[in-house]
Amino acid sequence: MIKKLLFILVLVIFKLSFSQEGYSDYYKLRLKYENFEENNTQAFPYIQPYINKAKKEKNFEKLVQGYKDGVFYSSSNEQKLIYADSTVWAAQQSGDKDLISTAYLEKGVVYYYHYKRFQAALNEYLLAYEYSKDTKNDFLKYQNLYHIGVVKSYLGYYEEASKLFEQCIAYYGPKSKSGLHPNEVYNNKKGYLNSLHQLIICYRNLHKPDQADKAIHTGLQQVGANGEYSQEKGYFQLAKGISEFDRKDYITAVDDLKQSVFPMKKSGDFARLSVGYFYIGKSLAGLKKDTESIVYFRKVDSIFQKHQFILPDLRENYEILIKHYKEEGNQGEQLYFTGQLLKADSIISKDFIYLSSKIHKEFDTRTLLEEKSKLEKANSWGNIIIVSLIVLAIILTILLVIRYRREKDIQQKYILLEEKFSLHQNSVPEKSLLNIDAEEKKTGLDENKVEELLTKLKIFEAKKRIYSKRSYHSQTGRAVGNQFKLSFSGDQ
């Protein structure tokens, strides 16, 4: 018995070690490059074997991870987009909705972060959202909410966006301090810091400087001197510099803003780099250093020329340049920057029309419909009650129609009865009228009409008695009697 148990135990251990062997190979390959910095192409000698192994084994989950690593470590935007497309393909082969959602999200990030093509990015985000509706993966769910919030913030819906970022912070914050795997802690910390930075942008545009400053202080404390989050530190220094500019503390603002430039250059975030240059220029202008400030305003234009993208906040950059060269009398530069402003307006308005309609029709409307569906299920009894009331109303209507027709029939019978009185010369006892069927009395006929009929009958009987006493037998008498009968029958 003991030998048998030992044999089973050895067999189980052997199977476990064998099943771990494949996983260990993937893990060992990733271990060689996972600590490299973003855009470091030295990772590719290890990434390619990882991808080849996953392809050979048709392990699509690992293949998605390999292509995602290709996106992260590629140094060119074109290569990032190629790997992002491959990520989507591999995820679709797996049939796993969470993987497909992750892949579309990854591609959307490439469009948004590296190209600033908001329209293309939003399309990918909405596809990712569609696949993640029923997900149990909370990290994926909040990734989607974060990116939708970014688009809303760009469109100027700061109040709505701030609510989404607050939800993300509430989720990522505790996870970034938990005892999870170091990679998971790192990802959650990045999610927390980026959500906090986006919330600061919303606070600034909602004119909540105190809340913005408090969030900036929290962000700088969280990143500390840790080089892992140098990019996020640059964002918080940028936000701090803008806040100092708003308080007219131009010297400190220039210092913090210049510190933010390097990490944004290194990460390739040209949109935030433009914002940094713009506020350095404005701070220098506040210090009456106009010549230096123009250098930075022109740097903003250089980025716009290269990437054909500009944030709505930076439109003022061109107004300042046009005014400056107008005062100098430099018509050539004035004309050039006027053209650039028109081009910037065209790009911004085109983005806004497209994005605004998509975000409301395909995200907000879809979300509302989902909520409506839930409410409809919860209130199904209400629908039953409404249907029952409609059926009851129909039955009551039918009963009323039947009653109306019955009353019309009784009225018709009364008319025939009245005509019968006019045709017969013999007297009709009053009792015969008084004994009219009880159902006929309930019809609501005109009592005055009945009374009038009885009165006429009495008069008729009285006159008939008089005629009888006189014993008229001539032709004239008969004519008079016939004339009276005709007047009675016509005066109903």
C-alpha positions in Angstrom: 0.0 0.0 0.0 2.8 2.4 1.0 4.7 1.6 -2.3 1.5 2.3 -4.2 1.1 5.7 -2.6 4.7 6.6 -3.2 4.4 5.6 -6.8 1.3 7.9 -7.2 3.1 10.7 -5.4 6.2 10.4 -7.7 3.8 10.3 -10.8 2.0 13.5 -9.6 5.3 15.3 -9.0 6.6 14.2 -12.4 3.4 15.4 -14.2 3.5 18.8 -12.4 7.2 19.3 -13.2 6.5 18.4 -16.8 3.5 20.7 -17.1 5.6 23.5 -15.6 8.4 23.0 -18.1 6.6 24.9 -20.9 5.7 27.7 -18.6 9.2 27.9 -17.2 10.6 28.4 -20.7 8.3 31.3 -21.4 9.1 32.7 -18.0 12.9 32.4 -18.5 12.7 34.1 -21.8 10.7 37.1 -20.4 13.0 37.3 -17.4 15.8 38.3 -19.8 14.1 41.4 -21.0 11.2 42.4 -18.8 13.2 44.9 -16.8 14.4 46.8 -19.9 13.2 50.3 -20.4 10.4 51.1 -22.9 11.6 51.4 -26.6 14.8 49.5 -25.8 15.3 47.3 -29.0 17.9 45.2 -27.2 14.9 43.2 -25.9 14.1 41.7 -29.4 16.7 38.9 -29.4 14.7 37.4 -26.5 11.2 38.5 -27.7 11.5 36.8 -31.1 12.2 33.3 -29.6 9.3 33.9 -27.2 6.9 34.7 -30.2 8.3 31.7 -32.2 7.7 29.3 -29.4 4.1 30.5 -28.8 3.4 30.3 -32.6 4.7 26.7 -32.8 2.7 25.6 -29.8 -0.4 27.7 -30.9 -0.4 29.1 -27.4 -2.4 32.3 -28.3 -2.4 33.7 -24.8 1.4 33.7 -24.8 1.5 34.9 -28.4 -0.6 38.0 -27.4 1.9 38.7 -24.6 4.8 38.4 -27.0 3.3 40.8 -29.5 2.4 43.2 -26.7 6.1 43.1 -25.6 7.0 43.9 -29.3 4.8 47.0 -29.0 6.4 48.1 -25.8 10.1 47.7 -26.8 9.8 48.9 -30.4 11.6 52.2 -30.9 9.5 53.4 -33.9 5.8 54.1 -34.1 5.5 52.2 -37.3 6.8 49.0 -35.7 4.6 49.5 -32.7 1.5 49.7 -34.9 2.6 46.5 -36.8 3.0 44.6 -33.5 -0.4 46.0 -32.3 -2.1 44.6 -35.4 -0.4 41.2 -34.7 -1.7 41.4 -31.1 -5.3 41.8 -32.4 -4.9 38.9 -34.8 -3.5 36.5 -32.1 -6.2 37.5 -29.7 -8.9 36.8 -32.3 -7.5 33.4 -32.9 -7.8 32.6 -29.2 -11.5 33.4 -29.2 -11.0 34.8 -25.6 -13.0 38.0 -25.2 -10.7 39.4 -22.5 -7.7 38.8 -24.7 -9.5 40.5 -27.7 -10.5 43.5 -25.6 -6.9 43.8 -24.3 -5.6 43.7 -27.9 -7.9 46.4 -29.2 -7.0 48.5 -26.1 -3.3 48.1 -26.9 -3.8 49.2 -30.5 -5.9 52.2 -29.3 -3.0 53.2 -27.0 -0.6 53.2 -29.9 -2.9 55.5 -31.9 -3.5 57.8 -29.0 -0.2 57.9 -27.2 2.3 57.6 -30.1 0.3 59.1 -33.0 -2.3 61.3 -31.2 -4.8 60.1 -33.7 -7.8 60.4 -31.4 -10.4 59.3 -33.9 -8.6 56.0 -34.6 -7.8 55.5 -30.9 -11.5 56.0 -29.9 -12.6 53.4 -32.5 -10.3 50.8 -30.9 -11.3 51.8 -27.4 -15.0 51.3 -28.2 -14.2 47.8 -29.7 -12.3 47.0 -26.5 -15.3 48.2 -24.4 -17.7 46.0 -26.4 -15.7 42.9 -25.7 -15.2 43.7 -22.1 -18.8 44.4 -21.1 -19.2 41.0 -19.3 -15.6 40.7 -18.2 -14.7 39.6 -14.7 -11.2 41.1 -15.1 -11.5 44.3 -13.1 -8.0 45.5 -14.3 -9.2 45.4 -17.9 -12.5 47.0 -17.1 -10.8 50.0 -15.5 -8.2 50.3 -18.3 -11.2 50.8 -20.6 -12.8 53.4 -18.4 -9.5 55.3 -18.1 -9.0 55.6 -21.9 -12.6 56.6 -22.4 -12.1 59.2 -19.7 -9.0 60.6 -21.6 -11.1 61.1 -24.7 -13.9 62.8 -22.7 -11.3 65.1 -21.1 -9.8 66.0 -24.5 -13.4 66.9 -25.7 -13.8 69.2 -22.7 -16.3 67.0 -20.8 -14.2 67.5 -17.6 -16.9 66.8 -15.1 -17.8 63.4 -16.7 -14.2 62.5 -17.2 -13.3 63.3 -13.6 -15.8 60.8 -12.3 -14.2 58.1 -14.4 -10.7 58.9 -13.2 -11.9 59.0 -9.6 -13.3 55.4 -10.1 -9.9 54.3 -11.6 -8.0 55.9 -8.6 -10.3 54.1 -6.1 -9.5 50.8 -7.9 -5.8 51.1 -8.7 -4.7 52.8 -5.5 -5.2 49.9 -3.1 -3.9 47.4 -5.7 -0.6 49.4 -6.0 0.1 48.8 -2.3 -1.0 45.1 -2.1 1.1 42.0 -1.9 0.6 41.1 -5.6 3.3 40.0 -8.0 5.8 42.9 -8.6 4.7 43.2 -12.2 1.0 43.6 -11.2 2.0 46.1 -8.5 3.9 48.1 -11.1 1.0 48.0 -13.6 -1.5 49.1 -10.9 0.8 51.9 -9.7 1.1 53.2 -13.3 -2.7 53.1 -13.6 -3.1 55.0 -10.4 -0.5 57.7 -11.2 -1.8 58.2 -14.7 -5.4 58.5 -13.5 -4.3 61.0 -10.9 -2.5 63.1 -13.5 -5.6 63.1 -15.7 -7.8 64.1 -12.7 -5.4 67.1 -12.1 -6.1 68.2 -15.7 -9.8 68.0 -15.1 -9.6 69.9 -11.8 -7.6 72.7 -13.5 -10.2 73.1 -16.2 -13.0 72.9 -13.7 -11.3 75.8 -11.8 -10.6 73.7 -8.7 -7.0 74.9 -8.0 -6.9 73.6 -4.3 -8.0 70.1 -5.3 -5.5 70.2 -8.2 -2.6 71.2 -5.9 -3.5 68.5 -3.4 -3.4 65.9 -6.1 -0.1 67.2 -7.5 1.4 66.9 -4.0 0.1 63.3 -3.6 1.5 62.4 -7.1 5.0 63.7 -6.4 5.1 61.9 -3.1 4.0 58.6 -4.7 6.7 58.7 -7.5 9.4 59.9 -5.1 13.0 59.4 -6.4 12.0 56.0 -8.0 13.4 56.0 -11.6 10.6 53.5 -12.6 8.1 56.3 -12.7 10.2 59.1 -14.2 7.6 59.7 -16.9 4.8 60.1 -14.4 7.1 62.4 -12.3 7.5 64.6 -15.4 3.7 64.9 -15.6 3.3 66.0 -12.0 6.2 68.5 -12.4 4.4 69.9 -15.5 1.1 70.2 -13.6 3.0 71.9 -10.7 4.6 74.4 -13.1 1.2 75.3 -14.6 -0.2 75.8 -11.1 2.7 78.1 -10.2 2.2 80.0 -13.5 -1.5 80.5 -12.5 -0.4 82.0 -9.2 2.1 84.3 -11.2 5.1 82.6 -9.5 6.9 82.7 -12.9 10.4 81.9 -11.7 9.5 78.7 -9.9 7.2 77.8 -12.7 10.0 78.0 -15.3 12.2 75.8 -13.1 9.5 73.0 -12.6 8.4 73.2 -16.2 11.9 72.8 -17.6 12.4 69.8 -15.3 9.4 68.2 -16.9 10.7 68.4 -20.4 13.3 65.7 -20.3 11.1 62.7 -19.2 8.5 63.7 -21.8 11.1 63.9 -24.5 12.4 60.5 -23.5 9.0 58.9 -23.5 8.0 60.5 -26.8 4.9 62.2 -25.4 5.0 65.2 -27.8 1.5 66.4 -26.8 2.5 67.1 -23.2 5.9 68.3 -24.3 4.0 71.0 -26.4 2.1 72.0 -23.2 5.4 72.3 -21.3 6.9 74.5 -24.0 3.8 76.7 -24.1 3.8 77.4 -20.4 7.5 78.0 -20.3 7.0 80.6 -23.0 4.1 82.2 -21.1 6.1 82.2 -17.8 9.1 83.9 -19.6 6.7 86.4 -21.0 5.4 87.1 -17.5 9.1 87.8 -16.6 9.3 90.2 -19.6 11.7 87.9 -21.4 9.8 88.2 -24.7 12.7 87.1 -27.0 13.2 83.8 -25.0 9.4 83.2 -24.8 9.0 83.4 -28.6 11.6 80.6 -28.9 9.4 78.3 -26.9 6.2 79.3 -28.7 7.9 78.4 -31.9 8.9 75.0 -30.5 5.1 74.3 -30.1 4.7 75.1 -33.8 7.6 72.8 -34.7 5.8 69.9 -32.9 2.6 70.7 -34.7 4.3 70.7 -38.1 5.8 67.3 -37.4 2.9 65.5 -35.9 -0.1 67.5 -37.3 -1.7 67.4 -33.8 -2.4 70.1 -31.2 -4.4 70.2 -28.0 -7.2 72.8 -27.9 -5.5 74.5 -24.9 -2.6 75.5 -27.2 -4.6 77.5 -29.7 -3.6 80.6 -27.8 0.0 79.9 -28.8 -0.7 81.0 -32.4 -2.7 84.1 -31.3 0.4 85.2 -29.3 2.8 84.6 -32.2 0.5 86.5 -34.7 0.2 89.4 -32.3 4.0 89.5 -31.7 4.9 89.5 -35.4 2.2 92.1 -36.2 3.7 94.4 -33.6 7.1 93.8 -35.2 5.7 94.6 -38.6 6.8 91.2 -39.9 4.0 90.4 -42.4 5.6 87.2 -43.7 5.7 85.5 -40.2 2.3 87.0 -39.4 0.8 85.4 -42.5 2.5 82.1 -41.8 1.2 81.8 -38.3 -2.2 82.9 -39.4 -2.2 79.9 -41.8 -1.0 77.6 -39.0 -3.8 78.8 -36.7 -6.4 78.1 -39.4 -4.9 74.6 -39.9 -5.0 74.0 -36.1 -8.6 75.1 -36.0 -9.5 72.7 -38.8 -7.9 69.7 -37.1 -9.4 70.5 -33.7 -12.9 71.0 -35.1 -12.7 67.9 -37.2 -11.7 65.8 -34.2 -14.3 67.3 -32.0 -17.2 66.7 -34.4 -16.2 63.0 -34.9 -15.2 62.2 -31.4 -18.2 64.0 -29.7 -20.7 62.1 -31.8 -19.0 58.7 -31.3 -18.5 59.1 -27.6 -22.1 59.9 -27.1 -23.7 57.6 -29.6 -21.5 54.6 -29.1 -20.4 54.8 -25.5 -22.8 57.0 -23.5 -25.9 55.8 -25.4 -24.8 52.2 -25.2 -24.1 52.5 -21.4 -27.6 54.0 -20.9 -29.2 51.3 -22.9 -27.5 48.7 -20.8 -28.8 50.4 -17.6 -32.2 50.6 -19.2 -32.2 46.9 -19.9 -31.3 46.2 -16.3 -34.1 48.4 -15.1 -36.6 46.8 -17.4 -35.8 43.4 -16.1 -36.1 44.7 -12.5 -39.5 46.2 -13.3 -41.0 43.4 -15.3 -44.0 43.3 -12.9 -44.7 46.9 -13.8 -45.1 45.8 -17.5 -47.5 43.0 -16.4 -49.6 45.5 -14.5 -49.7 47.9 -17.5 -50.8 45.1 -19.9 -53.5 44.0 -17.4 -54.8 47.5 -17.2 -55.0 47.7 -21.0 -56.9 44.4 -21.2 -59.3 45.6 -18.4 -59.9 48.9 -20.3 -60.7 46.9 -23.5 -63.2 44.7 -21.6 -64.9 47.7 -20.0 -65.2 49.4 -23.4 -66.8 46.3 -24.8 -69.3 46.2 -21.9 -70.2 49.8 -22.4 -70.8 49.3 -26.1 -73.1 46.3 -25.3 -75.0 48.4 -22.8 -75.4 51.3 -25.2 -76.8 48.9 -27.9 -79.3 47.4 -25.4 -80.5 50.9 -24.5 -80.9 51.7 -28.2 -83.0 48.6 -28.6 -85.3 49.5 -25.7 -85.7 53.0 -27.0 -86.7 51.5 -30.3 -89.3 49.3 -28.6 -90.7 52.4 -26.8 -91.1 54.2 -30.1 -93.0 51.3 -31.6 -95.2 51.2 -28.5 -96.0 54.8 -28.9 -96.9 54.4 -32.5 -99.2 51.5 -31.5 -101.1 53.8 -29.2 -101.7 56.2 -32.0 -103.0 53.5 -34.4 -105.6 52.0 -32.0 -108.8 53.7 -31.1 -109.6 51.6 -28.2 -108.5 53.0 -24.8 -105.6 51.7 -23.1 -105.7 51.4 -19.3 -103.1 53.4 -17.5 -102.0 50.3 -15.7 -100.8 48.8 -18.9 -98.4 51.7 -19.2 -97.4 51.6 -15.6 -96.6 47.9 -15.9 -93.8 48.6 -18.4 -91.0 46.1 -18.0 -88.6 47.0 -15.2 -85.7 46.7 -17.6 -87.3 49.4 -19.8 -87.6 51.8 -16.8 -83.9 51.4 -16.2 -83.0 52.8 -19.6 -83.0 56.4 -18.5 -85.8 57.4 -20.9 -87.3 60.9 -20.6 -89.9 60.8 -17.8 -91.5 64.1 -19.1 -92.2 62.3 -22.4 -93.9 59.4 -20.6 -96.0 61.9 -18.6 -96.9 63.8 -21.8 -98.1 60.6 -23.4 -100.3 59.6 -20.4 -101.8 63.1 -20.4 -102.7 62.9 -24.1 -104.3 59.5 -23.5 -106.5 60.9 -20.8 -107.6 63.7 -23.0 -108.2 61.3 -25.8 -110.4 59.1 -23.6 -112.3 62.1 -22.2 -113.1 63.4 -25.6 -114.1 59.9 -26.8 -116.6 59.7 -24.0 -118.1 63.0 -25.1 -118.3 61.9 -28.7 -120.1 58.7 -27.6 -122.7 60.6 -25.6 -123.5 62.8 -28.7 -123.8 59.6 -30.8 -122.3 61.1 -34.0 -122.7 58.7 -36.8 -122.5 61.1 -39.8 -119.5 61.2 -42.2 -118.5 64.6 -40.9 -118.0 63.2 -37.4 -115.7 60.4 -38.7 -113.6 63.0 -40.6 -113.1 65.0 -37.4 -112.1 61.9 -35.4 -109.6 60.9 -38.1 -108.1 64.4 -38.1 -107.6 64.2 -34.3 -105.9 60.9 -34.6 -103.5 62.3 -37.1 -102.6 65.2 -34.9 -101.9 62.9 -32.0 -99.7 60.6 -34.0 -97.7 63.5 -35.4 -97.2 65.3 -32.0 -94.9 62.8 -30.3 
